[in-house]
Amino acid sequence: MRSSTSSPQAREDARAPREAPGAQAAQRRAQTPEAGEIASDLRAVLSTLIRRLRAENRFPLAHAAVLSRLEREGERCVSELAAAERVRPQSMAQTVADLEAEGLVQRRPDPADRRRAPLTLTDKGRQTIAADRRRREGWLAQEISSSLSERERRVLAEALALLQRIAAS
């Protein structure tokens, strides 16, 4: 047999106005998505964006990454570049060999440690990365400018900090 008395919460819930079914669906959509759902969507979007950026690129993305890193951080050894780019040292050695053959980087003996031969950008390397960056960023900047509202650009700028934090982890 059921008790005729109900809890205060149950009585309050019974008096609350009922939401329309569409409002419940909208509320579910407004809830924070699960991390797995976000990760899946982010991976798909980044893959598409990377393919589009590659189409704007004149040489392999791995080459551009090494040139950009050397430009930003200065001279680095192959092992340091491999760790920073999260690739095997053997893979980085091949990338560096390609860049050396094109005259984009050069090794400089370390006077303090003859076993080390840090890499630096050549003038040709600086010019190449600058031209490539202008081409790629030109396309991306044009798309951001023409496709996004001012509010959307602010949101994108805020999201960059989060993406950088995730990438650095």
Backbone as CSV, one residue per row, in Angstrom:
resi,resn,N_x,N_y,N_z,CA_x,CA_y,CA_z,C_x,C_y,C_z
1,MET,0.838,-1.169,0.000,0.000,0.000,0.000,0.887,1.238,0.000
2,ARG,0.529,2.240,-0.789,1.287,3.465,-0.895,0.932,4.420,0.218
3,SER,1.950,5.150,0.647,1.731,6.155,1.667,1.103,7.381,1.006
4,SER,0.176,8.003,1.680,-0.477,9.183,1.115,0.398,10.428,1.276
5,THR,1.402,10.331,2.094,2.285,11.488,2.252,3.444,11.360,1.278
6,SER,3.807,12.453,0.691,4.950,12.454,-0.220,5.975,13.436,0.301
7,SER,7.175,13.325,-0.230,8.257,14.196,0.229,7.994,15.630,-0.226
8,PRO,8.581,16.590,0.462,8.413,17.996,0.041,8.915,18.213,-1.385
9,GLN,9.999,17.531,-1.772,10.544,17.684,-3.128,9.556,17.165,-4.162
10,ALA,8.915,16.030,-3.873,7.953,15.456,-4.819,6.766,16.396,-4.995
11,ARG,6.293,17.003,-3.885,5.170,17.941,-3.995,5.574,19.157,-4.819
12,GLU,6.809,19.653,-4.609,7.286,20.815,-5.361,7.409,20.477,-6.844
13,ASP,7.944,19.279,-7.161,8.082,18.850,-8.547,6.724,18.756,-9.231
14,ALA,5.716,18.311,-8.516,4.378,18.159,-9.086,3.773,19.516,-9.423
15,ARG,4.111,20.552,-8.649,3.573,21.885,-8.899,4.329,22.630,-9.990
16,ALA,5.555,22.215,-10.279,6.373,22.925,-11.273,5.746,22.776,-12.652
17,PRO,5.772,23.855,-13.446,5.200,23.761,-14.792,6.031,22.798,-15.645
18,ARG,5.349,22.074,-16.489,6.012,21.110,-17.370,6.571,21.834,-18.590
19,GLU,7.793,21.410,-19.013,8.416,22.007,-20.196,7.886,21.322,-21.440
20,ALA,7.825,22.072,-22.499,7.441,21.494,-23.788,8.521,20.520,-24.231
21,PRO,8.167,19.451,-24.973,9.162,18.475,-25.407,10.325,19.107,-26.183
22,GLY,10.065,20.108,-26.991,11.136,20.765,-27.745,12.122,21.472,-26.833
23,ALA,11.643,22.013,-25.738,12.515,22.704,-24.789,13.467,21.718,-24.124
24,GLN,12.977,20.502,-23.850,13.843,19.488,-23.251,14.974,19.120,-24.211
25,ALA,14.656,18.981,-25.478,15.685,18.651,-26.468,16.701,19.785,-26.574
26,ALA,16.226,21.016,-26.552,17.138,22.161,-26.622,18.029,22.203,-25.390
27,GLN,17.456,21.885,-24.236,18.243,21.880,-23.009,19.311,20.791,-23.064
28,ARG,18.969,19.610,-23.587,19.963,18.535,-23.715,21.096,18.961,-24.635
29,ARG,20.772,19.653,-25.741,21.807,20.114,-26.669,22.692,21.169,-26.020
30,ALA,22.143,21.959,-25.102,22.900,23.027,-24.466,23.824,22.487,-23.370
31,GLN,23.593,21.244,-22.927,24.454,20.668,-21.903,25.848,20.445,-22.462
32,THR,26.817,20.430,-21.573,28.205,20.228,-21.970,28.366,18.837,-22.574
33,PRO,28.905,18.761,-23.794,29.106,17.451,-24.422,30.183,16.656,-23.690
34,GLU,30.136,15.355,-23.848,31.133,14.470,-23.259,32.487,14.696,-23.917
35,ALA,33.564,14.457,-23.179,34.929,14.655,-23.695,35.171,13.811,-24.943
36,GLY,34.685,12.585,-24.959,34.874,11.715,-26.123,34.205,12.266,-27.365
37,GLU,33.028,12.840,-27.188,32.292,13.444,-28.303,33.049,14.660,-28.851
38,ILE,33.556,15.494,-27.948,34.333,16.668,-28.349,35.602,16.222,-29.066
39,ALA,36.291,15.230,-28.503,37.542,14.741,-29.101,37.301,14.217,-30.512
40,SER,36.232,13.487,-30.705,35.923,12.939,-32.023,35.650,14.050,-33.032
41,ASP,34.832,15.005,-32.636,34.518,16.123,-33.532,35.755,16.973,-33.815
42,LEU,36.567,17.223,-32.790,37.773,18.029,-32.952,38.756,17.341,-33.902
43,ARG,38.939,16.043,-33.732,39.840,15.301,-34.604,39.395,15.397,-36.053
44,ALA,38.120,15.249,-36.299,37.594,15.322,-37.664,37.806,16.716,-38.259
45,VAL,37.528,17.751,-37.483,37.687,19.121,-37.978,39.159,19.436,-38.229
46,LEU,40.022,19.044,-37.291,41.450,19.304,-37.472,42.005,18.558,-38.680
47,SER,41.551,17.336,-38.894,42.002,16.571,-40.066,41.646,17.297,-41.355
48,THR,40.436,17.800,-41.426,40.001,18.539,-42.608,40.810,19.817,-42.784
49,LEU,41.018,20.536,-41.697,41.794,21.784,-41.760,43.237,21.507,-42.174
50,ILE,43.825,20.463,-41.637,45.209,20.120,-41.989,45.307,19.761,-43.465
51,ARG,44.351,18.984,-43.971,44.360,18.654,-45.407,44.276,19.928,-46.243
52,ARG,43.457,20.862,-45.817,43.306,22.119,-46.561,44.597,22.945,-46.508
53,LEU,45.235,22.989,-45.342,46.503,23.713,-45.211,47.597,23.043,-46.035
54,ARG,47.587,21.721,-46.066,48.574,21.007,-46.887,48.419,21.364,-48.353
55,ALA,47.191,21.560,-48.788,46.949,21.929,-50.190,47.577,23.286,-50.504
56,GLU,47.692,24.147,-49.497,48.302,25.468,-49.671,49.820,25.414,-49.557
57,ASN,50.340,24.293,-49.084,51.759,24.148,-48.792,52.522,23.708,-50.034
58,ARG,53.726,24.206,-50.199,54.559,23.839,-51.341,55.493,22.681,-51.025
59,PHE,55.690,22.386,-49.761,56.553,21.269,-49.395,55.948,20.553,-48.195
60,PRO,56.465,19.370,-47.850,55.852,18.564,-46.785,55.696,19.326,-45.471
61,LEU,54.615,19.019,-44.780,54.313,19.672,-43.512,55.422,19.447,-42.477
62,ALA,56.042,18.260,-42.482,57.135,17.988,-41.541,58.300,18.951,-41.779
63,HIS,58.569,19.268,-43.042,59.640,20.216,-43.366,59.279,21.606,-42.853
64,ALA,58.058,22.011,-43.091,57.609,23.327,-42.625,57.660,23.413,-41.099
65,ALA,57.306,22.320,-40.417,57.324,22.316,-38.954,58.745,22.516,-38.425
66,VAL,59.718,21.838,-39.047,61.109,21.965,-38.601,61.628,23.377,-38.873
67,LEU,61.362,23.887,-40.058,61.822,25.243,-40.380,61.205,26.265,-39.431
68,SER,59.919,26.119,-39.163,59.235,27.050,-38.253,59.813,26.977,-36.846
69,ARG,60.077,25.766,-36.378,60.625,25.599,-35.040,62.020,26.225,-34.943
70,LEU,62.850,25.992,-35.945,64.188,26.592,-35.939,64.099,28.113,-35.986
71,GLU,63.131,28.619,-36.716,62.951,30.067,-36.795,62.531,30.635,-35.434
72,ARG,61.603,29.972,-34.771,61.090,30.443,-33.476,62.085,30.259,-32.338
73,GLU,62.726,29.077,-32.302,63.505,28.700,-31.130,65.013,28.782,-31.326
74,GLY,65.454,29.000,-32.548,66.893,29.043,-32.791,67.460,27.654,-33.009
75,GLU,68.780,27.570,-32.973,69.429,26.304,-33.327,69.027,25.167,-32.398
76,ARG,68.920,23.992,-33.006,68.529,22.772,-32.291,69.236,21.586,-32.923
77,CYS,69.464,20.554,-32.114,70.010,19.293,-32.614,68.862,18.430,-33.137
78,VAL,69.209,17.432,-33.920,68.198,16.528,-34.473,67.383,15.885,-33.359
79,SER,68.036,15.440,-32.303,67.312,14.775,-31.207,66.334,15.736,-30.525
80,GLU,66.715,17.000,-30.376,65.819,17.995,-29.775,64.616,18.256,-30.678
81,LEU,64.871,18.342,-31.972,63.771,18.544,-32.921,62.819,17.346,-32.902
82,ALA,63.384,16.152,-32.873,62.548,14.940,-32.854,61.651,14.919,-31.625
83,ALA,62.220,15.238,-30.466,61.429,15.254,-29.235,60.345,16.329,-29.305
84,ALA,60.696,17.496,-29.790,59.729,18.598,-29.863,58.591,18.293,-30.839
85,GLU,58.897,17.620,-31.930,57.876,17.300,-32.940,57.226,15.935,-32.692
86,ARG,57.712,15.240,-31.661,57.169,13.936,-31.269,57.252,12.906,-32.397
87,VAL,58.443,12.816,-32.969,58.718,11.804,-33.993,59.992,11.065,-33.594
88,ARG,60.232,9.933,-34.226,61.447,9.164,-33.959,62.658,9.938,-34.464
89,PRO,63.793,9.841,-33.773,65.009,10.526,-34.229,65.397,10.143,-35.661
90,GLN,65.159,8.889,-36.050,65.498,8.448,-37.406,64.652,9.194,-38.444
91,SER,63.379,9.380,-38.127,62.493,10.121,-39.039,62.940,11.576,-39.147
92,MET,63.302,12.175,-38.024,63.756,13.561,-38.037,65.075,13.673,-38.796
93,ALA,65.950,12.678,-38.655,67.229,12.710,-39.376,66.986,12.746,-40.879
94,GLN,65.986,12.011,-41.358,65.662,12.018,-42.785,65.102,13.375,-43.217
95,THR,64.219,13.933,-42.399,63.652,15.255,-42.699,64.772,16.292,-42.769
96,VAL,65.679,16.251,-41.814,66.796,17.198,-41.777,67.706,17.006,-42.990
97,ALA,67.944,15.755,-43.361,68.783,15.484,-44.544,68.148,16.094,-45.791
98,ASP,66.822,15.978,-45.916,66.113,16.584,-47.055,66.278,18.104,-47.051
99,LEU,66.131,18.703,-45.878,66.253,20.158,-45.757,67.678,20.625,-46.041
100,GLU,68.655,19.844,-45.591,70.056,20.181,-45.881,70.326,20.100,-47.377
101,ALA,69.804,19.071,-48.017,70.021,18.897,-49.457,69.427,20.053,-50.254
102,GLU,68.349,20.643,-49.744,67.710,21.782,-50.418,68.361,23.110,-50.025
103,GLY,69.322,23.059,-49.110,70.007,24.274,-48.682,69.191,25.139,-47.743
104,LEU,68.207,24.535,-47.051,67.328,25.300,-46.168,67.824,25.351,-44.728
105,VAL,68.636,24.353,-44.341,69.250,24.335,-43.006,70.712,23.959,-43.160
106,GLN,71.469,24.286,-42.124,72.877,23.878,-42.121,73.272,23.493,-40.703
107,ARG,74.263,22.630,-40.618,74.797,22.225,-39.309,75.979,23.115,-38.979
108,ARG,76.053,23.465,-37.717,77.194,24.255,-37.247,77.824,23.493,-36.083
109,PRO,79.106,23.210,-36.173,79.753,22.498,-35.063,79.655,23.317,-33.778
110,ASP,79.397,22.619,-32.687,79.326,23.256,-31.375,80.748,23.314,-30.815
111,PRO,81.311,24.497,-30.629,82.692,24.592,-30.144,82.871,23.987,-28.748
112,ALA,81.830,23.984,-27.940,81.922,23.447,-26.579,81.802,21.922,-26.559
113,ASP,81.162,21.347,-27.564,80.956,19.901,-27.596,81.005,19.449,-29.057
114,ARG,82.116,18.936,-29.485,82.329,18.568,-30.892,81.384,17.466,-31.380
115,ARG,80.771,16.728,-30.441,79.825,15.675,-30.846,78.508,16.273,-31.329
116,ARG,78.208,17.463,-30.899,76.951,18.133,-31.272,77.147,18.939,-32.547
117,ALA,76.115,18.927,-33.370,76.125,19.764,-34.578,74.729,20.357,-34.740
118,PRO,74.431,21.409,-33.968,73.088,22.011,-34.042,72.779,22.533,-35.446
119,LEU,71.503,22.518,-35.746,71.017,23.002,-37.044,70.552,24.437,-36.925
120,THR,70.795,25.196,-37.970,70.285,26.566,-38.057,69.666,26.760,-39.430
121,LEU,68.801,27.740,-39.513,68.211,28.100,-40.805,69.243,28.836,-41.652
122,THR,69.224,28.586,-42.941,70.009,29.392,-43.875,69.129,30.563,-44.306
123,ASP,69.705,31.510,-45.011,68.895,32.612,-45.548,67.802,32.064,-46.462
124,LYS,68.174,31.075,-47.280,67.183,30.462,-48.167,66.064,29.809,-47.345
125,GLY,66.407,29.193,-46.229,65.406,28.582,-45.351,64.460,29.616,-44.771
126,ARG,65.018,30.760,-44.333,64.182,31.841,-43.792,63.224,32.374,-44.851
127,GLN,63.737,32.577,-46.056,62.891,33.091,-47.146,61.802,32.079,-47.510
128,THR,62.175,30.811,-47.543,61.227,29.762,-47.912,60.098,29.659,-46.907
129,ILE,60.440,29.641,-45.613,59.395,29.509,-44.595,58.528,30.760,-44.552
130,ALA,59.107,31.919,-44.772,58.318,33.157,-44.779,57.317,33.159,-45.935
131,ALA,57.776,32.751,-47.120,56.878,32.709,-48.283,55.776,31.672,-48.080
132,ASP,56.142,30.512,-47.559,55.152,29.468,-47.327,54.131,29.912,-46.284
133,ARG,54.606,30.552,-45.223,53.705,31.030,-44.170,52.739,32.082,-44.716
134,ARG,53.258,33.006,-45.526,52.364,34.026,-46.115,51.266,33.372,-46.939
135,ARG,51.621,32.367,-47.709,50.641,31.681,-48.560,49.592,30.964,-47.709
136,ARG,50.065,30.157,-46.731,49.131,29.399,-45.896,48.303,30.305,-45.007
137,GLU,48.954,31.247,-44.338,48.232,32.127,-43.426,47.341,33.090,-44.195
138,GLY,47.750,33.430,-45.409,46.906,34.286,-46.234,45.570,33.639,-46.505
139,TRP,45.600,32.358,-46.881,44.350,31.635,-47.122,43.537,31.556,-45.839
140,LEU,44.191,31.143,-44.738,43.474,30.961,-43.480,42.934,32.295,-42.959
141,ALA,43.741,33.340,-43.017,43.283,34.660,-42.562,42.102,35.136,-43.400
142,GLN,42.158,34.900,-44.702,41.051,35.291,-45.585,39.771,34.548,-45.208
143,GLU,39.887,33.261,-44.940,38.707,32.476,-44.552,38.150,32.943,-43.208
144,ILE,39.025,33.190,-42.249,38.572,33.660,-40.934,37.885,35.011,-41.071
145,SER,38.475,35.889,-41.841,37.928,37.231,-42.028,36.583,37.213,-42.744
146,SER,36.484,36.414,-43.789,35.269,36.440,-44.603,34.170,35.508,-44.098
147,SER,34.526,34.472,-43.341,33.531,33.476,-42.950,33.031,33.606,-41.516
148,LEU,33.775,34.307,-40.677,33.408,34.368,-39.258,33.017,35.782,-38.846
149,SER,32.033,35.840,-37.961,31.635,37.135,-37.407,32.698,37.582,-36.397
150,GLU,32.577,38.816,-35.937,33.522,39.334,-34.944,33.473,38.493,-33.672
151,ARG,32.272,38.141,-33.239,32.110,37.305,-32.039,32.744,35.935,-32.253
152,GLU,32.548,35.340,-33.423,33.135,34.031,-33.717,34.659,34.095,-33.749
153,ARG,35.202,35.197,-34.239,36.667,35.349,-34.243,37.199,35.435,-32.822
154,ARG,36.462,36.117,-31.925,36.889,36.177,-30.518,36.850,34.787,-29.879
155,VAL,35.793,34.037,-30.170,35.671,32.676,-29.627,36.821,31.801,-30.145
156,LEU,37.127,31.920,-31.423,38.227,31.153,-32.018,39.554,31.520,-31.352
157,ALA,39.774,32.791,-31.116,41.008,33.235,-30.455,41.107,32.653,-29.045
158,GLU,39.989,32.592,-28.321,39.985,32.007,-26.985,40.247,30.506,-27.050
159,ALA,39.694,29.843,-28.064,39.877,28.401,-28.206,41.330,28.045,-28.512
160,LEU,42.055,28.949,-29.163,43.461,28.688,-29.486,44.282,28.396,-28.236
161,ALA,44.044,29.150,-27.174,44.787,28.927,-25.933,44.513,27.532,-25.381
162,LEU,43.284,27.099,-25.463,42.937,25.755,-24.994,43.591,24.684,-25.860
163,LEU,43.562,24.880,-27.166,44.176,23.907,-28.061,45.690,23.841,-27.851
164,GLN,46.313,24.985,-27.611,47.746,25.000,-27.326,48.072,24.231,-26.064
165,ARG,47.215,24.392,-25.051,47.420,23.679,-23.779,47.291,22.168,-23.982
166,ILE,46.317,21.754,-24.775,46.133,20.324,-25.052,47.325,19.788,-25.843
167,ALA,47.764,20.542,-26.838,48.884,20.102,-27.685,50.179,19.977,-26.886
168,ALA,50.355,20.814,-25.877,51.580,20.787,-25.088,51.583,19.675,-24.037
169,SER,50.437,19.075,-23.795,50.374,18.045,-22.737,50.967,16.723,-23.167
